[in-house]
Amino acid sequence: MSARLDGEKRVNKSLDRHAKQVERQTTEALKSGGMIIKNDAWEKAPYKTGNLRSSLNVEVESSVNEKSVIIGTDVSYAPHLEYGTSKMKARPFLRPAFDAKKEEAIKEIKNALNALAKKWNR
């Protein structure tokens, strides 16, 4: 005995298209939340040339079952400012921004994902 589903290819294409759209919108929601923390870090960052502030970025990394938001900089002296050295006291900007804005960022992400869920549950 066998069965055939008419339109199977069309259904699979539709599911793939929706999955890609959900993936994109989830990434955008996470970036949006990350930007809240990044913007606060920008304001808190020590300023001399503007190099540190302009280097702050938000990235979303994906693995098989999880996405992560990375907020940081590739400026070599940023860790020295954040944590201090034996010759310089710390002038943290990333951790204080995270601590101050994490709840707001989480709320932003939840709101964006809830809006996405509502869109798909129509």
ABEGO torsion letter per residue (X at the ends): XBBBBBGAAAAAAAAAAAAAAAAAAAAAAAAAAAAAAAAAAAAABBBAAGAAAAABBBBBBBBAABBBBBBBBABAAAAAAAAEBAABBBBBAAAAAAAAAAAAAAAAAAAAAAAAAAAAAX
